[in-house]
Amino acid sequence: MKKKIFLLGLFSFFGIMNAQRVQKGDAQINAGIGLANGWGMPVYAGLDYGVHKDITVGIEGSFATEKYSGDIKGRWFGVGVNGNYHFNTLLKIPNKFDVYAGVTLAYNSFSYQYRDSDYDYLDGDSSGVGFAGQIGGRYYFTDHFAVNVEVGGGSVASGGKAGISYKF
């Protein structure tokens, strides 16, 4: 019973805080882990900047490695720029939540190491630039900290990602 009262009080405390999503002139950093089918567990970090109360632009980098059978090790690196529209104003969503969708233009590089010698996998799809879409959300539990979840995107973590955001 004491745990339930504590948790109820904690959620109530976070619910009345004036936490707000990134808006015009604000910036935030994001970091976390991603999902990538057969590519290991990517890590990512990025920066978003509010150019309008409902629009952000940002940069992001991601990296993953995976050891396969035998002596083969894959390495993936991605870097990109993105733009997102935040639906809070349009859908009248409270600012402690942040629901967005957008596009990413990213460069991804894939290389393999086999038996102590590096070589690039040159299949045309191995490295290059491409567009992708994403949709995601954040929950700000304080004025500066949030948890985030996103699916899609143009980086190594494009299968999905989750992490934390810090607004400054």
N, C-alpha and C positions, 0 to 999 in steps of 0.2 A: 504494500500500500504506500509506503514511504517513497519507493521508487517511482510509482505512478504520479504522486503529487510533485515530486522533484521534476520529472519529465514534463508534466503539464506546465509547471512554473517556468521551466527553461524555454519551452516552445512559446509560451505567452510573452516572455521577455524578448525573445528574438522577433516575435510578431509585431511588437509595438515600436521596435527600433526604426529609425528613419534611414534605413539602408537604401541606397539608390544605385541604379545601373549607370554605366558610363553615358554621359551626354556631351553636348558640344563643349570642346575645350578640355575634357577629361581624358585621362589615359589609364590603361591597366595592362598589367603583365599577366600572362597565362602560362601554366606549365602543368604537365601531367604525363599520363601514359596513354597509348593507343592500342587499337586492335588492327591487325593486318594478317590476312589469311596466309600462313606459311612464311611470313617474313619476320618472325620473332616478335618481341614486344617493343614497339617503338616508344621513344620518349619525345616530347615536343616542348617547345617554348615559343612564345610570341608576344607581340605588343599590339594593342588596339588603341586608336585615337578617335575621339568623337569630333566629326566635322559638321554635324547637324544634330539636333536633339534625337533624331531617329536613325542616323547613319554613322557607321564607323568604318575606318580603313585600318588595315594592319599588315604586319609582316609575321611570318612564322617559319621556324625551322624544325625539322624532325630527323631522327636517326634511329636505325635499327640494325641488329646483326642476328644471324641465325646460323648455327652449325648443322650441316646436313650429314648424311651417311658418308662414310669414308673421310677424306681429307678436304671436303668442300665446305667453305664458309662464305656466306653471302653478306654483303654490307650495302645498306641503303641510306641515302641522304636526300632530303628534300628541303627546298626553300621556296617561299612563295609570298605573294601579296594577295590580300583579300579585301572585299567590301561586303558589309552586312547591313541589312535593313532590320531595325528593331521594332517589333509590332506593339509595343506597350501603349503608345498614344492611340494608334488606330483601333486596337481592341480593348482599350481602357484596362490594361493589366497593371497592378500595383508595381512600383519601381523596385521593390525588393526582389522581384522576379524579372528576368530578362529573356525574352523569346525572340529569336532572330533567324534569318535565312539570308544567304548571299552566294557569291561566287568567289573562286580562288583561281589565280593564275600562278602555276608553280612549275619549277624545274625539279625533276627527280633523277638521281643518278644511282645506278645499280652496278655493282662490281662483285666479282667472285675471286676468292683465293683458292687455288687448288695445288696441293703438294708443295707448299712453300714458294710458289711463284704467282705473282699477280697477273691477271689478265681481265679485260673487260668483256662482258657478255654483249656482243654486238648484234643483237637480233632486231634492231630497229625500234623495238619497244623497251629496250633496256634503259635508255636515258633520253630525256627530252622534256619539252615544255608542253603543258596542257591546261585546259580549263576544267573545272569541276564545280559542282554546287554543294552547299552544306546547309544544314538546319541544326539549331541547337538552343540551349537554354542555360541560364544561370540562376542560382538562388543566393542572394546576398544576405548572409546571416549577421554581418556587422556593416558599418559604413564603408569598410575597405576590403573585406574578405568575402569571397563567394566560392561555391562549388560549381563546376561546369560540366556539361555533357554535350557532345556534338556527333552527328553522323554525316558522312560524306566529306567533301573537301578534297583538295588536290595534292595532298602530301602523302608521305609514307604511312601516316596514321589515318588514311582516308576511310578505313572500314568503320571507324568510330574512335572516340577519345573521351577521356574523363580526367578532370584535374581540379586545380584551384586557380582563382583569379585574385589579383590584388590591385585595387584601384588607388591611384595616387593623384 
